[in-house]
């Protein structure tokens, strides 16, 4: 049950009930498809559906209009049951031009609905899409229900009288399409009208035009004979509480702010803009009134170094980046391992190598963050599994980092960073504090900056404290005093101690949990593949297969019981968006020969891909 | 200054570590002057932090009984920026060399200057790579024969003072390792300036580049080869026998027998435009006496102060942030 406050327009046409729907909205990268998708996500979440999304856009800001390279898409899956993925096949495809249509139609389920802007199928549009024939006159669409709507014409008509030029009027057509989709699925237009009012509050003509376009799209659905009925997706039975819709990068930023409050520390973010991590920098920059300090550094190296300086001073340093930036930060991360200072390095992974696929997702930085530094330089690694989970993962990374005096890598990826889902809003006032202590002034006995506690963590002594003056640096240091030491035995001891300290993290993190069977086939996953793996395993278990699923949160160290769990199963399947990086770690640490399911296409797994592999493995 | 702080001596700033620079290195003199001036600043040792990069000069923090970080090559300004932004109460010093700051760390050097973070950066310029045993540096002259340039260096050298001025530095000075009184004055002035204070120190590497600054160091000749800048004073050198005047945009050496002092170029370290300071930075030996002293000292609000001001302003306008109300703002729904 959900409570909604505002009244909304309801169609007079008959309603058909559905358990879930997957809609993909595709158009030019300047057509506002991301905006359309995020609004559909919000209103579906507000309607009480569970929601999962998959924005998919090109790296170019504005690729040439109408071309295949410029196609930007946003997929929304909303359902009356708990869901974990943005959906495999599409029920509805909304295509704003021929390029968008032909590059996406293959994902539409048989008998699915395709809604086209029929005004954009002129000869020049077909040429831009490199099409010799109008796809509407080919077999391409024969298995689908095609609904052609003159969106450009109807939008221009709708916004007449607002004073907008034709060009400006045409920019409103995403709101027309939105109105039609909202009508089709009985979505409330009010939150989007409020959004328009707020976003365009300084441009009353644009505000009025977008409102008109949205309502015109809704009314078109109500009056056209294309649709005999609307579809209703009832509210999902989610855990009681207050929810909001949240994106991964936003949840990660909010998690960091929450950890700052729970630990009583200043959050200092040193970051250099990079796709797909920049939104964390943008988000945190907004909250200066929370005391958050953000610093846009001159480069990735300065970003990591600035946060080491901040952590040395007693603040909590965080840097956010993606693969190419993490590669540049390697030396700084190594220094942080050596200095044994707490800080968090966030890697929102994208397709690589090199510049790779900046806007597409991948999990191919695991071995880089694990081993990509000179010398023996272990550090703990945690991976978020979904957009909302980025909040909890950030807090956990902070907790471990301060408890063990070590840099921690927090892995996210482009899929969960830009994806959105409902988030059960926590009450910060009842969350566990993160206890951080600094040694206080002392006289007499010399201060030992590398004296260790039961976790092997050293004290976090900060400048300004009398009697604790000490110098730390990248040269190997004598245990205890921290003085420069080239002693061979001491070096061995320090290498072992730093490794043992990171291994000790396993003493405090949660044990791995097996979902499903405790023998047969183990599906072992990590990071953003969670939703697809979870759903595929549930489906396999429901069909009577002996399948267990473990989703890893910590990649270094592994949970203590992982060895025993792996030993229980005959076979292990590790699906990853890389060529087998977790598999390499697992096969080298445990007595097992795991099988990989590896996809490196810049796209997440579909549930079917994993389910089929489970079937194949028996 | 009325204070009940304990009176500290230079030796109070010495750490218990053995100094490992080569005997005769110019670094000893700079270290000695630093220890001498620090007690005069009234800043407690625990409020003082030295941050260095990599190179001979960058061992400096280990020898100071203050807080310190011996960081990675070229990046000391970035560590110092993060520290100062979060701890404006600390007195932060960056110790660097010509390779550290102008080669591998060139980028951070520029951005430190333009941001005007309130810290002091002392560049030990010996015109050579010492710790890696004698390759040419970004301040080595063209044609310099070194291990990596057996036929002479092809790189046109950088002028650290010109670079600092081009990067919008608000305090720029030069001194010489062996001119201890002048060096002490420059370090004291750097400490007093609010904003990034840059001091280039001519430092002799007696192992790999011995004598490179002799023209500016040797008592017999330094009077003719250097010119001490003083704010509001004419440019006079060589025991008052010679001066510098400006012809158009060009400096010219004149004999004071023939030219009145009033016709000389007068130094103005507070000039809003860095043009004069830049012109002075281009006066190089042997064509000109090389200026030592403060080239530029102007006021501009420091970076960390502005960062703190934005937080104050945001908290005044929006109130101190509350996470629960942030999370529950905007569109939410309740499942019962």
Interface residues (C-beta under 8 A of the other chain):
Chain A: X1 X2 X3 X4 X42 X45 X46 X48 X191 X235 X238 X239 X240 X241 X242 X243 X244 X245 X254 X257 X258 X261 X266 X268 X270 X287 X288 X289 X290 X291 X293 X295 X297 X298 X299 X301 X302 X303 X305 X306 X307 X308 X309 X310 X312 X313 X314 X315 X317 X331 X332 X335 X339 X425 X426 X427 X428 X429 X463 X464 X465 X466 X467 X468 X469 X470 X471 X472 X473 X474 X475 X483 X484
Chain B: X15 X17 X44 X45 X46 X47 X49 X50 X51 X54 X61 X62 X64 X65 X66 X67 X68 X69 X70 X71 X72 X75 X77 X78 X79 X80 X81 X82 X83 X84 X85 X86 X87 X89 X90 X107 X108 X110 X111 X307 X310 X311 X313 X314 X315 X317 X318 X319 X320 X321 X323 X324 X326 X327 X328 X330 X331 X332 X333 X334 X335 X336
